[in-house]
């Protein structure tokens, strides 16, 4: 799957969680991606973040950073 498609999907998920409150947007987005995305998709979005993360909405970037940090721990 292309980085552009992963970014589009992540931002779409993020927009849903923003509707539930900005405080929960990053956490909800990270939880959704962790639970429902295939490991290859998660790896792809993490690679995209490592390459600069172009196109990610701010709270989605935060969510992907959370996933990255959890993986490193």
C-alpha positions in Angstrom: 0.0 0.0 0.0 1.3 3.4 -0.8 2.3 6.0 1.7 -0.3 8.4 0.2 -3.1 5.9 0.8 -1.9 5.2 4.4 -1.8 8.9 5.2 -5.3 9.4 3.7 -6.6 6.5 5.8 -4.9 7.6 9.0 -6.2 11.2 8.5 -9.7 9.9 7.9 -9.6 7.9 11.1 -8.2 10.9 12.9 -11.1 13.1 11.7 -13.5 10.7 13.2 -11.8 10.9 16.6 -11.6 14.7 16.5 -15.4 14.6 16.5 -15.2 12.9 19.9 -13.0 15.7 21.4 -9.5 16.9 20.6 -8.2 15.5 23.9 -9.0 12.0 22.7 -8.1 12.4 19.0 -4.5 11.2 19.2 -5.2 8.4 21.6 -8.3 7.1 19.8 -6.4 7.2 16.4 -3.4 5.4 17.8 -5.6 2.7 19.5 -7.6 2.2 16.2 -4.5 1.8 14.1 -2.9 -0.5 16.7 -6.0 -2.7 16.9 -7.2 -2.8 13.3 -4.3 -2.1 10.9 -2.3 -5.0 9.5 1.3 -5.0 10.8 2.6 -4.1 7.3 0.3 -1.1 7.2 1.5 0.0 10.7 5.1 -0.5 9.5 4.4 1.6 6.4 3.0 4.6 8.3 5.9 4.4 10.8 8.3 4.5 7.8 6.4 7.5 6.4 6.7 9.3 9.8 10.5 8.5 9.8 10.7 10.1 6.4 9.1 13.3 7.6 5.5 12.4 7.8 4.3 14.7 5.0 0.5 15.1 4.9 -0.3 13.8 8.4 -2.8 16.0 10.3 -1.2 17.2 13.6 -3.1 14.9 15.9 -2.6 12.0 13.6 1.2 12.7 13.6 1.0 12.6 17.4 -0.9 9.3 17.2 1.8 7.7 14.9 4.5 9.1 17.2 2.8 7.4 20.1 2.8 4.1 18.2 6.4 4.5 17.4 7.3 5.3 21.0 5.3 2.3 22.3 7.1 0.0 19.8 10.5 1.2 21.0 9.6 0.6 24.7 
